[in-house]
């Protein structure tokens, strides 16, 4: 009962509307686990134990596979886990898993995740967790990732099958233009329709792959640094050697067309869609 009240109170605090307060919900047993950076509340005890034993390692992996240093969270991340989307809807009025990162005066105040673990946790967690990790990385290092990088890195930290699924939905004729893709902020993204958000995510994954696999890890890091300091137009010229955004757009579209064709013909090895520190 105590842990259920914690769930409801925290849900209200971050601005979500909890589902109807029914007797069956109150009877649910919430299992609580604490690690260095996380407080986990899980209905399924096995899932809670798995997360307690693996979450810190996943956190490190999500950064170090990109050759980014691990960071200690400034605030504990609170995670509420339920077995499926039906229960997520019943308890929290959410149609799918959700991440909340609340800041005050530019600093992280609260981070939380509400997760439906109806798939293997190792497949479900990294995409959502990456958003929290990247926000903490930004704060520790006084850095700001472009939002395409947040979405692209997060999805590439997911499963290979999910990456293939995203890249399989890239209709070139309906592309978000490259200048817009490189400029979009989170608040603008959140105003997109679900379909346009998915398109943005797909293009962001392709952009991250292009930079990481074709230009290499060092140039990707330098590109992100110059984007942060001087904007993407300068980064395209000084790091990648393009005259302007239009020259880069031609290369990007050509790359996406070739990648989509190779994926459709099953000529792209899984290793190309996998990110490894220092690797290809």
Secondary structure, 3 states (H helix, E strand, C coil): CHHHHHHHHHHHHCCCCCCCCCHHHHHCCCEEEECCCEEEEECCHHHHHHHHHHHHHHHHHHHHCCCCCCCCCCCCEEEEEECCHHHHHHHHCCCCCEEEEEEECCEEEEEEEEEECCCCHHHHHHHHHHHHHHHHHHHHHCCCCCHHHHHHHHHHCCCHHHHHHHHCCCCHHHCCCHHHHHHCCHHHHHCCCHHHHHHHHHHHHHHHHHHHHHHCHHHHHHHHHHHHHHCHHHHHHHCCCCCCHHHHHHHHHHHHHHHHHHHHCCCCCHHHHCCCCCCC
